[in-house]
Amino acid sequence: MQEPRQEIVLVRHGETEWSLSGQHTGRTDIPLTEHGRSQAQLLAEQLGDRQFALVLTSPLVRAVETCRLAGLAAQALQRPELMEWDYGAYEGRTTVDIRRERPGWTIWADGVPDGETAADVAARVDRVLDELRAAEGDAAVFGHGHLLRVLAARWLGLPPEAGRFFGLDTASISVLGHERETPVLRGWNAAG
């Protein structure tokens, strides 16, 4: 049996006004800040001459723009499954604000009213993981903080709520791979 050698490079989009302020940005389609665009351009240097058999991106503008500025838009395919967690009634609100009403609240343990559950997000990323595993080589995924954290947890065979252990900064690169046949984290949250 041949050991899997495929790596999946996860790229979180660059800074936006809401990521800077700590507002939950699910389906609100806001662009990168000027700093976020600079971050995305630096990603091109970090990704270097790496070749990808498959490049996927969320259709939200902050991910698409990051992908373009990182130099991979020409081969990128948009997948609605890669959209950020639907925060429902908590869209645009900060954790501090939400905790005034719900002390101790976390998205991982408590969810959101009128939005997605962790299981809903996991169902979406599981479909993406099937597509990534079928790729004939390395793959890149441009997406969002909570979504990519759930994707990493699912890659490792963990429940989606385990994504709480994988902090992820804007414009960061993380790498999923294998040790022999076991899915592992090869690198996590490397910032430009």
N, C-alpha and C positions, 0 to 999 in steps of 0.2 A: 504494500500500500504506500503510495507516494504521499509525503507530507504536504499539506496545503501551504503555499507560499504567498498567496494573495494578501495584500494589505488594502485596507479601506481608510482613506484619509478624510477625516471629518473637519470641516471648516465652518466655524461660527461666523456669521456676518459681522461687518464692522459696526462701529458705534453709531447709534441713532440718538435723537433727542430724548427718547423715552428710555433707552438702555442707560443713558447717562443719568437720568433723574430717578431711575429705579421703578418706572411704571411698567406694569405687565403689558407687554405688546404681543398679543396673539395675532388676530386677523387684521388689525389696523395696519394699513399698508403705507408706512412712512419711509422716507429715504434715509440714506446715510448722512451724517454730518460731514463737514469738510474733513475733520479728523478721521472719521470713519472711512472716507474715500482714501485718505493717505494710508491708513492701516491696510486697506484692501490692496493697494498698490504694492505694499511691502510683502504681502502674501505671495505675489508673483516671484519675488526673489527667493522666498523660503521654499516654494514648490519647485523652483529651479527648472531643470530639464526633465523632470519626472514625466513619464508617459503613463497615461491612464486609458484603460480599455473602456471605461464607462465614467461619465461625469453626470451627476444628478444635482438638481437644485430645486429648492422651494420656489414656487412661482411669485412669492412676495418680493417686492422691489428691492428690499434691503439685501436679500440673499442673491438675487439675480445680478444686482449691481456689484456686489462683492465678487461674484464669480467672473463677471466681465473684467473688472479691474485686476483680478488675479490672473487674467490671461486665458481662461478656459471656457469662455462663453461659446466659442465656435462649435464645440462638441457637446455642450451641455443640453440635457433633456430636463424639462420641468416636470415635477411630480407633485400633484396636490397633496399626496400623502406626507410630504415633507413640510407642509405648513406648520407653524408653531401651534402649540396647545391652544385650544379655544378656551379663553379665560372667562367667557360668558359675562356675568354681571361684574366681574372683577377686571375687565378690560380697561386699561388706562389708569388703574389704581396702584398705589404702592403697597408693599407689605405692611409698612408702618400704619398706613391709613386703614387697611383691612383689619389689622389687629386691634384697632380702637373698638371695633364691633365684635370681633372674634379673637380674644386674647389667645396667644400661642399658635395662631393659625399658620399652617404650611400647606402649600398646594399638594405636597406628597401625601400627607396624612388626611387632609380635610377636603380636598377637592374645591370645586367652584360651583356656585349656583348657575344654572342655565348654560353650562359649558360642558367640556369633555371631562371624562374620568381618566385616570392613569391607564386603565384597561383599554379605553377607546384609543388613546395615543399609541399604546403598545400594539394594538391590532393594525394600525396604519404602518408603524415602523417594521412590523414583522413582514408585511408585504414587500416593503422596500428591501429588507434584508434578503428575502428570497431572490429578488432581482440582482442584488449585489453579489451574492454567492454564485450566481450563474454566470457572472462576467468572466471573460477569458483573460484575466489579468487584474492589475490594481484598479481601484475605483476611487473617485473623489465625491464627496457629498457636501453641498453648501446648504446650511440650514440655520437653525435657531437654538438658543440655549437649552430650554427644557426638552425640546424635541430630540436634540442630539444626545442629551443625557439619558433619555429613555432608550434611544437606539443603542447606546453603548451597553446599558444594562441588559437589554435583550440579546445583544451579540454574545454576552458572557453567560447567557442562560439564566439571568436573574429576573425577578419580578420588576415591573416598570418602576415601582416606588423606590427601588435601589438606585435610581438615577440621582437621588438626593445626595449621594456620596461623591458625585463627580462634578465639582464646581467647574464652570466654563466661562472664560472671559471673552469679550468681543474680539473678533479677528484672531482667534486662536486656532491652532492646528493640533489635532489629536489623531493617533493612528491605532487602528484595530488590526490585529493579525492573529497569528497562531504560534504556539509552541508545540511542536509536533502536530498532533491533530486537535489540540485544545485551543479554543478561541481565547485570546488574551488581549490586554491593553499593551501596545508597543510603546506608546507615548501619549501623554495627556496634557492638554491645556498649554501648549507651547505658544507663547505670544511673540509677535514680531517686535 
